[in-house]
Amino acid sequence: MKQQNKLWLLVILLLGLAACSPDSSGSESVPAETEEPSATEAPTETAVPDDEAEMAVTEEPADPAADILWDTEWTLVGFGPNAEPLPAMFAGNLFLKIADGAVKGNSGCNTFSGDLTLTATGFSIGTLWSTVMACLDEGRMDFEHAYFRALG
């Protein structure tokens, strides 16, 4: 049952992201917290136990249909069971970017990053690391916690 709930949350999140268009406003994204590998470095593989039906992502997929996810910044415009529009305080602030086998973004208050794993039916996000700023606007921290639960 818990797996089914996670699947529904993933579907809802993807529907919200699908309703988004890539951010073309020219706004700056949050700088990466780690150094990017040089173009001359060969991609590395992450070992995954054979008993898991998952594949660790270390480079972009070969499937052209999946290319739209990679190296694109998605702005969240709806959230929840019915993809309800976000409150005005979040307008344009929540984004998610998938690249280089990882996910990073902004949750409306804090920036975050984490590992991304492709599965036979979609993808999953591993442990998220986040800045720990206290957001004083009423409801902002509650929303952020719900957003992180939906991602992970």
MODELLER restraints for C-alpha pairs under 7 A, 6 or more apart:
rsr = mdl.restraints
at = mdl.atoms
rsr.add(forms.Gaussian(group=physical.xy_distance, feature=features.Distance(at['CA:9:A'], at['CA:150:A']), mean=5.72, stdev=0.5))
rsr.add(forms.Gaussian(group=physical.xy_distance, feature=features.Distance(at['CA:10:A'], at['CA:150:A']), mean=6.98, stdev=0.5))
rsr.add(forms.Gaussian(group=physical.xy_distance, feature=features.Distance(at['CA:12:A'], at['CA:80:A']), mean=6.97, stdev=0.5))
rsr.add(forms.Gaussian(group=physical.xy_distance, feature=features.Distance(at['CA:12:A'], at['CA:81:A']), mean=6.55, stdev=0.5))
rsr.add(forms.Gaussian(group=physical.xy_distance, feature=features.Distance(at['CA:12:A'], at['CA:83:A']), mean=6.70, stdev=0.5))
rsr.add(forms.Gaussian(group=physical.xy_distance, feature=features.Distance(at['CA:13:A'], at['CA:79:A']), mean=6.92, stdev=0.5))
rsr.add(forms.Gaussian(group=physical.xy_distance, feature=features.Distance(at['CA:16:A'], at['CA:76:A']), mean=6.26, stdev=0.5))
rsr.add(forms.Gaussian(group=physical.xy_distance, feature=features.Distance(at['CA:16:A'], at['CA:77:A']), mean=6.40, stdev=0.5))
rsr.add(forms.Gaussian(group=physical.xy_distance, feature=features.Distance(at['CA:16:A'], at['CA:78:A']), mean=5.31, stdev=0.5))
rsr.add(forms.Gaussian(group=physical.xy_distance, feature=features.Distance(at['CA:16:A'], at['CA:79:A']), mean=6.54, stdev=0.5))
rsr.add(forms.Gaussian(group=physical.xy_distance, feature=features.Distance(at['CA:16:A'], at['CA:83:A']), mean=6.08, stdev=0.5))
rsr.add(forms.Gaussian(group=physical.xy_distance, feature=features.Distance(at['CA:17:A'], at['CA:74:A']), mean=6.24, stdev=0.5))
rsr.add(forms.Gaussian(group=physical.xy_distance, feature=features.Distance(at['CA:17:A'], at['CA:75:A']), mean=6.92, stdev=0.5))
rsr.add(forms.Gaussian(group=physical.xy_distance, feature=features.Distance(at['CA:17:A'], at['CA:76:A']), mean=5.85, stdev=0.5))
rsr.add(forms.Gaussian(group=physical.xy_distance, feature=features.Distance(at['CA:20:A'], at['CA:74:A']), mean=6.25, stdev=0.5))
rsr.add(forms.Gaussian(group=physical.xy_distance, feature=features.Distance(at['CA:20:A'], at['CA:75:A']), mean=5.92, stdev=0.5))
rsr.add(forms.Gaussian(group=physical.xy_distance, feature=features.Distance(at['CA:20:A'], at['CA:76:A']), mean=6.56, stdev=0.5))
rsr.add(forms.Gaussian(group=physical.xy_distance, feature=features.Distance(at['CA:20:A'], at['CA:77:A']), mean=6.65, stdev=0.5))
rsr.add(forms.Gaussian(group=physical.xy_distance, feature=features.Distance(at['CA:21:A'], at['CA:74:A']), mean=6.56, stdev=0.5))
rsr.add(forms.Gaussian(group=physical.xy_distance, feature=features.Distance(at['CA:22:A'], at['CA:72:A']), mean=6.20, stdev=0.5))
rsr.add(forms.Gaussian(group=physical.xy_distance, feature=features.Distance(at['CA:22:A'], at['CA:73:A']), mean=5.59, stdev=0.5))
rsr.add(forms.Gaussian(group=physical.xy_distance, feature=features.Distance(at['CA:22:A'], at['CA:74:A']), mean=5.38, stdev=0.5))
rsr.add(forms.Gaussian(group=physical.xy_distance, feature=features.Distance(at['CA:23:A'], at['CA:73:A']), mean=6.03, stdev=0.5))
rsr.add(forms.Gaussian(group=physical.xy_distance, feature=features.Distance(at['CA:23:A'], at['CA:74:A']), mean=6.49, stdev=0.5))
rsr.add(forms.Gaussian(group=physical.xy_distance, feature=features.Distance(at['CA:23:A'], at['CA:75:A']), mean=6.66, stdev=0.5))
rsr.add(forms.Gaussian(group=physical.xy_distance, feature=features.Distance(at['CA:43:A'], at['CA:58:A']), mean=6.66, stdev=0.5))
rsr.add(forms.Gaussian(group=physical.xy_distance, feature=features.Distance(at['CA:43:A'], at['CA:59:A']), mean=6.78, stdev=0.5))
rsr.add(forms.Gaussian(group=physical.xy_distance, feature=features.Distance(at['CA:44:A'], at['CA:58:A']), mean=6.60, stdev=0.5))
rsr.add(forms.Gaussian(group=physical.xy_distance, feature=features.Distance(at['CA:45:A'], at['CA:58:A']), mean=6.16, stdev=0.5))
rsr.add(forms.Gaussian(group=physical.xy_distance, feature=features.Distance(at['CA:46:A'], at['CA:56:A']), mean=6.05, stdev=0.5))
rsr.add(forms.Gaussian(group=physical.xy_distance, feature=features.Distance(at['CA:48:A'], at['CA:55:A']), mean=6.91, stdev=0.5))
rsr.add(forms.Gaussian(group=physical.xy_distance, feature=features.Distance(at['CA:48:A'], at['CA:56:A']), mean=6.77, stdev=0.5))
rsr.add(forms.Gaussian(group=physical.xy_distance, feature=features.Distance(at['CA:53:A'], at['CA:119:A']), mean=6.85, stdev=0.5))
rsr.add(forms.Gaussian(group=physical.xy_distance, feature=features.Distance(at['CA:54:A'], at['CA:117:A']), mean=6.87, stdev=0.5))
rsr.add(forms.Gaussian(group=physical.xy_distance, feature=features.Distance(at['CA:54:A'], at['CA:118:A']), mean=6.27, stdev=0.5))
rsr.add(forms.Gaussian(group=physical.xy_distance, feature=features.Distance(at['CA:54:A'], at['CA:119:A']), mean=4.82, stdev=0.5))
rsr.add(forms.Gaussian(group=physical.xy_distance, feature=features.Distance(at['CA:55:A'], at['CA:117:A']), mean=6.19, stdev=0.5))
rsr.add(forms.Gaussian(group=physical.xy_distance, feature=features.Distance(at['CA:55:A'], at['CA:118:A']), mean=5.62, stdev=0.5))
rsr.add(forms.Gaussian(group=physical.xy_distance, feature=features.Distance(at['CA:55:A'], at['CA:119:A']), mean=6.27, stdev=0.5))
rsr.add(forms.Gaussian(group=physical.xy_distance, feature=features.Distance(at['CA:56:A'], at['CA:117:A']), mean=4.94, stdev=0.5))
rsr.add(forms.Gaussian(group=physical.xy_distance, feature=features.Distance(at['CA:56:A'], at['CA:118:A']), mean=6.37, stdev=0.5))
rsr.add(forms.Gaussian(group=physical.xy_distance, feature=features.Distance(at['CA:57:A'], at['CA:101:A']), mean=4.60, stdev=0.5))
rsr.add(forms.Gaussian(group=physical.xy_distance, feature=features.Distance(at['CA:57:A'], at['CA:116:A']), mean=6.53, stdev=0.5))
rsr.add(forms.Gaussian(group=physical.xy_distance, feature=features.Distance(at['CA:57:A'], at['CA:117:A']), mean=5.57, stdev=0.5))
rsr.add(forms.Gaussian(group=physical.xy_distance, feature=features.Distance(at['CA:57:A'], at['CA:118:A']), mean=6.33, stdev=0.5))
rsr.add(forms.Gaussian(group=physical.xy_distance, feature=features.Distance(at['CA:58:A'], at['CA:100:A']), mean=5.85, stdev=0.5))
rsr.add(forms.Gaussian(group=physical.xy_distance, feature=features.Distance(at['CA:58:A'], at['CA:101:A']), mean=4.66, stdev=0.5))
rsr.add(forms.Gaussian(group=physical.xy_distance, feature=features.Distance(at['CA:59:A'], at['CA:100:A']), mean=5.48, stdev=0.5))
rsr.add(forms.Gaussian(group=physical.xy_distance, feature=features.Distance(at['CA:59:A'], at['CA:101:A']), mean=6.09, stdev=0.5))
rsr.add(forms.Gaussian(group=physical.xy_distance, feature=features.Distance(at['CA:60:A'], at['CA:70:A']), mean=6.81, stdev=0.5))
rsr.add(forms.Gaussian(group=physical.xy_distance, feature=features.Distance(at['CA:60:A'], at['CA:100:A']), mean=6.77, stdev=0.5))
rsr.add(forms.Gaussian(group=physical.xy_distance, feature=features.Distance(at['CA:61:A'], at['CA:67:A']), mean=6.96, stdev=0.5))
rsr.add(forms.Gaussian(group=physical.xy_distance, feature=features.Distance(at['CA:69:A'], at['CA:98:A']), mean=6.46, stdev=0.5))
rsr.add(forms.Gaussian(group=physical.xy_distance, feature=features.Distance(at['CA:70:A'], at['CA:98:A']), mean=5.37, stdev=0.5))
rsr.add(forms.Gaussian(group=physical.xy_distance, feature=features.Distance(at['CA:70:A'], at['CA:99:A']), mean=5.38, stdev=0.5))
rsr.add(forms.Gaussian(group=physical.xy_distance, feature=features.Distance(at['CA:71:A'], at['CA:97:A']), mean=6.54, stdev=0.5))
rsr.add(forms.Gaussian(group=physical.xy_distance, feature=features.Distance(at['CA:71:A'], at['CA:98:A']), mean=5.87, stdev=0.5))
rsr.add(forms.Gaussian(group=physical.xy_distance, feature=features.Distance(at['CA:71:A'], at['CA:99:A']), mean=5.07, stdev=0.5))
rsr.add(forms.Gaussian(group=physical.xy_distance, feature=features.Distance(at['CA:72:A'], at['CA:97:A']), mean=5.79, stdev=0.5))
rsr.add(forms.Gaussian(group=physical.xy_distance, feature=features.Distance(at['CA:72:A'], at['CA:98:A']), mean=6.73, stdev=0.5))
rsr.add(forms.Gaussian(group=physical.xy_distance, feature=features.Distance(at['CA:73:A'], at['CA:95:A']), mean=6.46, stdev=0.5))
rsr.add(forms.Gaussian(group=physical.xy_distance, feature=features.Distance(at['CA:73:A'], at['CA:96:A']), mean=5.74, stdev=0.5))
rsr.add(forms.Gaussian(group=physical.xy_distance, feature=features.Distance(at['CA:73:A'], at['CA:97:A']), mean=4.54, stdev=0.5))
rsr.add(forms.Gaussian(group=physical.xy_distance, feature=features.Distance(at['CA:74:A'], at['CA:95:A']), mean=5.32, stdev=0.5))
rsr.add(forms.Gaussian(group=physical.xy_distance, feature=features.Distance(at['CA:74:A'], at['CA:96:A']), mean=5.17, stdev=0.5))
rsr.add(forms.Gaussian(group=physical.xy_distance, feature=features.Distance(at['CA:74:A'], at['CA:97:A']), mean=6.18, stdev=0.5))
rsr.add(forms.Gaussian(group=physical.xy_distance, feature=features.Distance(at['CA:75:A'], at['CA:92:A']), mean=6.41, stdev=0.5))
rsr.add(forms.Gaussian(group=physical.xy_distance, feature=features.Distance(at['CA:75:A'], at['CA:94:A']), mean=5.73, stdev=0.5))
rsr.add(forms.Gaussian(group=physical.xy_distance, feature=features.Distance(at['CA:75:A'], at['CA:95:A']), mean=4.28, stdev=0.5))
rsr.add(forms.Gaussian(group=physical.xy_distance, feature=features.Distance(at['CA:75:A'], at['CA:96:A']), mean=6.52, stdev=0.5))
rsr.add(forms.Gaussian(group=physical.xy_distance, feature=features.Distance(at['CA:76:A'], at['CA:94:A']), mean=5.52, stdev=0.5))
rsr.add(forms.Gaussian(group=physical.xy_distance, feature=features.Distance(at['CA:76:A'], at['CA:95:A']), mean=5.80, stdev=0.5))
rsr.add(forms.Gaussian(group=physical.xy_distance, feature=features.Distance(at['CA:77:A'], at['CA:85:A']), mean=5.85, stdev=0.5))
rsr.add(forms.Gaussian(group=physical.xy_distance, feature=features.Distance(at['CA:77:A'], at['CA:86:A']), mean=5.90, stdev=0.5))
rsr.add(forms.Gaussian(group=physical.xy_distance, feature=features.Distance(at['CA:78:A'], at['CA:84:A']), mean=4.85, stdev=0.5))
rsr.add(forms.Gaussian(group=physical.xy_distance, feature=features.Distance(at['CA:78:A'], at['CA:85:A']), mean=4.32, stdev=0.5))
rsr.add(forms.Gaussian(group=physical.xy_distance, feature=features.Distance(at['CA:78:A'], at['CA:86:A']), mean=5.42, stdev=0.5))
rsr.add(forms.Gaussian(group=physical.xy_distance, feature=features.Distance(at['CA:79:A'], at['CA:85:A']), mean=6.61, stdev=0.5))
rsr.add(forms.Gaussian(group=physical.xy_distance, feature=features.Distance(at['CA:79:A'], at['CA:86:A']), mean=6.68, stdev=0.5))
rsr.add(forms.Gaussian(group=physical.xy_distance, feature=features.Distance(at['CA:90:A'], at['CA:108:A']), mean=5.84, stdev=0.5))
rsr.add(forms.Gaussian(group=physical.xy_distance, feature=features.Distance(at['CA:93:A'], at['CA:106:A']), mean=6.77, stdev=0.5))
rsr.add(forms.Gaussian(group=physical.xy_distance, feature=features.Distance(at['CA:93:A'], at['CA:108:A']), mean=5.28, stdev=0.5))
rsr.add(forms.Gaussian(group=physical.xy_distance, feature=features.Distance(at['CA:94:A'], at['CA:106:A']), mean=5.16, stdev=0.5))
rsr.add(forms.Gaussian(group=physical.xy_distance, feature=features.Distance(at['CA:94:A'], at['CA:107:A']), mean=5.12, stdev=0.5))
rsr.add(forms.Gaussian(group=physical.xy_distance, feature=features.Distance(at['CA:94:A'], at['CA:108:A']), mean=5.12, stdev=0.5))
rsr.add(forms.Gaussian(group=physical.xy_distance, feature=features.Distance(at['CA:95:A'], at['CA:105:A']), mean=5.17, stdev=0.5))
rsr.add(forms.Gaussian(group=physical.xy_distance, feature=features.Distance(at['CA:95:A'], at['CA:106:A']), mean=5.36, stdev=0.5))
rsr.add(forms.Gaussian(group=physical.xy_distance, feature=features.Distance(at['CA:96:A'], at['CA:103:A']), mean=6.87, stdev=0.5))
rsr.add(forms.Gaussian(group=physical.xy_distance, feature=features.Distance(at['CA:96:A'], at['CA:104:A']), mean=5.79, stdev=0.5))
rsr.add(forms.Gaussian(group=physical.xy_distance, feature=features.Distance(at['CA:96:A'], at['CA:105:A']), mean=4.38, stdev=0.5))
rsr.add(forms.Gaussian(group=physical.xy_distance, feature=features.Distance(at['CA:96:A'], at['CA:106:A']), mean=6.79, stdev=0.5))
rsr.add(forms.Gaussian(group=physical.xy_distance, feature=features.Distance(at['CA:97:A'], at['CA:103:A']), mean=5.62, stdev=0.5))
rsr.add(forms.Gaussian(group=physical.xy_distance, feature=features.Distance(at['CA:97:A'], at['CA:104:A']), mean=5.36, stdev=0.5))
rsr.add(forms.Gaussian(group=physical.xy_distance, feature=features.Distance(at['CA:97:A'], at['CA:105:A']), mean=5.92, stdev=0.5))
rsr.add(forms.Gaussian(group=physical.xy_distance, feature=features.Distance(at['CA:98:A'], at['CA:104:A']), mean=6.69, stdev=0.5))
rsr.add(forms.Gaussian(group=physical.xy_distance, feature=features.Distance(at['CA:101:A'], at['CA:115:A']), mean=6.38, stdev=0.5))
rsr.add(forms.Gaussian(group=physical.xy_distance, feature=features.Distance(at['CA:101:A'], at['CA:116:A']), mean=5.41, stdev=0.5))
rsr.add(forms.Gaussian(group=physical.xy_distance, feature=features.Distance(at['CA:102:A'], at['CA:114:A']), mean=5.68, stdev=0.5))
rsr.add(forms.Gaussian(group=physical.xy_distance, feature=features.Distance(at['CA:102:A'], at['CA:115:A']), mean=4.48, stdev=0.5))
rsr.add(forms.Gaussian(group=physical.xy_distance, feature=features.Distance(at['CA:102:A'], at['CA:116:A']), mean=4.80, stdev=0.5))
rsr.add(forms.Gaussian(group=physical.xy_distance, feature=features.Distance(at['CA:103:A'], at['CA:113:A']), mean=5.44, stdev=0.5))
rsr.add(forms.Gaussian(group=physical.xy_distance, feature=features.Distance(at['CA:103:A'], at['CA:114:A']), mean=5.33, stdev=0.5))
rsr.add(forms.Gaussian(group=physical.xy_distance, feature=features.Distance(at['CA:103:A'], at['CA:115:A']), mean=6.16, stdev=0.5))
rsr.add(forms.Gaussian(group=physical.xy_distance, feature=features.Distance(at['CA:103:A'], at['CA:116:A']), mean=6.12, stdev=0.5))
rsr.add(forms.Gaussian(group=physical.xy_distance, feature=features.Distance(at['CA:104:A'], at['CA:112:A']), mean=5.44, stdev=0.5))
rsr.add(forms.Gaussian(group=physical.xy_distance, feature=features.Distance(at['CA:104:A'], at['CA:113:A']), mean=3.99, stdev=0.5))
rsr.add(forms.Gaussian(group=physical.xy_distance, feature=features.Distance(at['CA:104:A'], at['CA:114:A']), mean=6.44, stdev=0.5))
rsr.add(forms.Gaussian(group=physical.xy_distance, feature=features.Distance(at['CA:105:A'], at['CA:111:A']), mean=5.65, stdev=0.5))
rsr.add(forms.Gaussian(group=physical.xy_distance, feature=features.Distance(at['CA:105:A'], at['CA:112:A']), mean=5.43, stdev=0.5))
rsr.add(forms.Gaussian(group=physical.xy_distance, feature=features.Distance(at['CA:105:A'], at['CA:113:A']), mean=6.47, stdev=0.5))
rsr.add(forms.Gaussian(group=physical.xy_distance, feature=features.Distance(at['CA:106:A'], at['CA:112:A']), mean=6.07, stdev=0.5))
rsr.add(forms.Gaussian(group=physical.xy_distance, feature=features.Distance(at['CA:107:A'], at['CA:144:A']), mean=5.79, stdev=0.5))
rsr.add(forms.Gaussian(group=physical.xy_distance, feature=features.Distance(at['CA:108:A'], at['CA:144:A']), mean=6.86, stdev=0.5))
rsr.add(forms.Gaussian(group=physical.xy_distance, feature=features.Distance(at['CA:109:A'], at['CA:135:A']), mean=6.07, stdev=0.5))
rsr.add(forms.Gaussian(group=physical.xy_distance, feature=features.Distance(at['CA:110:A'], at['CA:130:A']), mean=6.39, stdev=0.5))
rsr.add(forms.Gaussian(group=physical.xy_distance, feature=features.Distance(at['CA:110:A'], at['CA:131:A']), mean=5.35, stdev=0.5))
rsr.add(forms.Gaussian(group=physical.xy_distance, feature=features.Distance(at['CA:110:A'], at['CA:132:A']), mean=6.54, stdev=0.5))
rsr.add(forms.Gaussian(group=physical.xy_distance, feature=features.Distance(at['CA:110:A'], at['CA:133:A']), mean=6.16, stdev=0.5))
rsr.add(forms.Gaussian(group=physical.xy_distance, feature=features.Distance(at['CA:111:A'], at['CA:130:A']), mean=5.65, stdev=0.5))
rsr.add(forms.Gaussian(group=physical.xy_distance, feature=features.Distance(at['CA:111:A'], at['CA:131:A']), mean=5.71, stdev=0.5))
rsr.add(forms.Gaussian(group=physical.xy_distance, feature=features.Distance(at['CA:112:A'], at['CA:128:A']), mean=6.46, stdev=0.5))
rsr.add(forms.Gaussian(group=physical.xy_distance, feature=features.Distance(at['CA:112:A'], at['CA:129:A']), mean=5.40, stdev=0.5))
rsr.add(forms.Gaussian(group=physical.xy_distance, feature=features.Distance(at['CA:112:A'], at['CA:130:A']), mean=4.16, stdev=0.5))
rsr.add(forms.Gaussian(group=physical.xy_distance, feature=features.Distance(at['CA:112:A'], at['CA:131:A']), mean=6.54, stdev=0.5))
rsr.add(forms.Gaussian(group=physical.xy_distance, feature=features.Distance(at['CA:113:A'], at['CA:128:A']), mean=5.59, stdev=0.5))
rsr.add(forms.Gaussian(group=physical.xy_distance, feature=features.Distance(at['CA:113:A'], at['CA:129:A']), mean=5.35, stdev=0.5))
rsr.add(forms.Gaussian(group=physical.xy_distance, feature=features.Distance(at['CA:113:A'], at['CA:130:A']), mean=6.57, stdev=0.5))
rsr.add(forms.Gaussian(group=physical.xy_distance, feature=features.Distance(at['CA:114:A'], at['CA:125:A']), mean=6.68, stdev=0.5))
rsr.add(forms.Gaussian(group=physical.xy_distance, feature=features.Distance(at['CA:114:A'], at['CA:126:A']), mean=6.02, stdev=0.5))
rsr.add(forms.Gaussian(group=physical.xy_distance, feature=features.Distance(at['CA:114:A'], at['CA:127:A']), mean=5.77, stdev=0.5))
rsr.add(forms.Gaussian(group=physical.xy_distance, feature=features.Distance(at['CA:114:A'], at['CA:128:A']), mean=4.50, stdev=0.5))
rsr.add(forms.Gaussian(group=physical.xy_distance, feature=features.Distance(at['CA:114:A'], at['CA:129:A']), mean=6.04, stdev=0.5))
rsr.add(forms.Gaussian(group=physical.xy_distance, feature=features.Distance(at['CA:115:A'], at['CA:125:A']), mean=5.84, stdev=0.5))
rsr.add(forms.Gaussian(group=physical.xy_distance, feature=features.Distance(at['CA:115:A'], at['CA:126:A']), mean=5.11, stdev=0.5))
rsr.add(forms.Gaussian(group=physical.xy_distance, feature=features.Distance(at['CA:115:A'], at['CA:127:A']), mean=6.79, stdev=0.5))
rsr.add(forms.Gaussian(group=physical.xy_distance, feature=features.Distance(at['CA:116:A'], at['CA:123:A']), mean=6.96, stdev=0.5))
rsr.add(forms.Gaussian(group=physical.xy_distance, feature=features.Distance(at['CA:116:A'], at['CA:124:A']), mean=5.92, stdev=0.5))
rsr.add(forms.Gaussian(group=physical.xy_distance, feature=features.Distance(at['CA:116:A'], at['CA:125:A']), mean=4.69, stdev=0.5))
rsr.add(forms.Gaussian(group=physical.xy_distance, feature=features.Distance(at['CA:116:A'], at['CA:126:A']), mean=6.12, stdev=0.5))
rsr.add(forms.Gaussian(group=physical.xy_distance, feature=features.Distance(at['CA:117:A'], at['CA:123:A']), mean=5.46, stdev=0.5))
rsr.add(forms.Gaussian(group=physical.xy_distance, feature=features.Distance(at['CA:117:A'], at['CA:124:A']), mean=5.21, stdev=0.5))
rsr.add(forms.Gaussian(group=physical.xy_distance, feature=features.Distance(at['CA:117:A'], at['CA:125:A']), mean=6.27, stdev=0.5))
rsr.add(forms.Gaussian(group=physical.xy_distance, feature=features.Distance(at['CA:118:A'], at['CA:124:A']), mean=6.40, stdev=0.5))
rsr.add(forms.Gaussian(group=physical.xy_distance, feature=features.Distance(at['CA:125:A'], at['CA:151:A']), mean=6.51, stdev=0.5))
rsr.add(forms.Gaussian(group=physical.xy_distance, feature=features.Distance(at['CA:125:A'], at['CA:152:A']), mean=5.56, stdev=0.5))
rsr.add(forms.Gaussian(group=physical.xy_distance, feature=features.Distance(at['CA:126:A'], at['CA:152:A']), mean=6.42, stdev=0.5))
rsr.add(forms.Gaussian(group=physical.xy_distance, feature=features.Distance(at['CA:135:A'], at['CA:141:A']), mean=6.14, stdev=0.5))
